[in-house]
Amino acid sequence: MNKIYFFNEHEDCYKKLQSLIDDNVIFIIDSKLKKLHPLFFKKEKTITVSASEKLKNFESIEQLALKLLKLNINRSSTIVSIGGGSIGDSIGFLASIYMRGVRWINIPTTYLSQIDSAYGGKTAINLKDYKNLLGSFYEPHATLVDLQFLTTLPKKQILSGKGEEYKYSIISKHTYDEYISLSRIKKLQKIKASFYKKDFFDKNDKRVFLNFGHTLAHALEKVEGSTKWTHGEAVFRGCDFNLFLTDKQRDDLPIKKKIDQKSINKIITAMGYDKKNLNKTRFILLEEQLVVKEFEKKEILAYLKDYVSKQ
């Protein structure tokens, strides 16, 4: 069961963490945090990793598992992951399969992970360039959300998190703006929980609504690359496209970045591999209420061409 704790400052977060672990622990931490947040680098058994989509592959997971083995990490150990969404996704997956599952504590450090990806028990790595196709449902023992990590986060990463918040303003009654606070993070966590607790294993089209905007977003990340699109920027564009499909576009989209017309055919192909699909490409749409609708390839191609021409 994932117990979630919220803190304004490192000292309180670290104190709580100490109460949840013993000496049989390994820290796996985003290397960029060492100079910025040294308090969390005190433990002897610490592995630093470079946080990016490159971490989310079989080779990286295998290398980390071998390091755990050499450090005598066993089934009674605890893995503590500290970093953003790619850290939580990949280390959560590692914790779920290493020796068939070890205790895991997650400390999300980006706005996107603190409002979205750290909750709900989904862990994943990529299959080549296809996003999150391999994974498990595995909740951490605890999640510690510390607002102080956001004080050193680049503006681009804050905006990336805002992409997921924009999604929540569409699928719930949440009001989108640029404000950030611990109370807002708590509210967004509760909104997400209201979806995934009804459908933890993503089987009955309840949890799927959390993927609003993500069919196009994941395709953009694959085709045009994460150097052009952060995840949140791609979600902004994906949400706008989903609203376009039902003539409900809003005037508050905060990004200007556009889809390259030359990418359209590759994007259509990539969307065809989305894990939400059954026989056709599935989109979550906002009609009178949220619905799941399937499109033939030629239908969605026509819609995307029209959308890209009007960006």
Secondary structure, DSSP 8 states (H G I E B T S, - for coil): --EEEEESSHHHHHHHHHHH--SSEEEEEETTHHHH-GGGG--SSEEEE--SGGGSSHHHHHHHHHHHHHTT--TT-EEEEEESHHHHHHHHHHHHHGGG--EEEEEE-SHHIIIIITSSSEEEEEETTEEEEEEEE---SEEEEEGGGGGGS-HHHHHHHHHHHHHHHHHSS----S---HHHHHHHHHHHHHHHTT-TTS-SSSGGGGGTTHHHHHHHHHHT-TTT--HHHHHHHHHHHHHHTTT---S---------GGGHHHHHHHHTT-TT-SSSEEEEEESSSEEEEEE-HHHHHHHHHHHHHH-
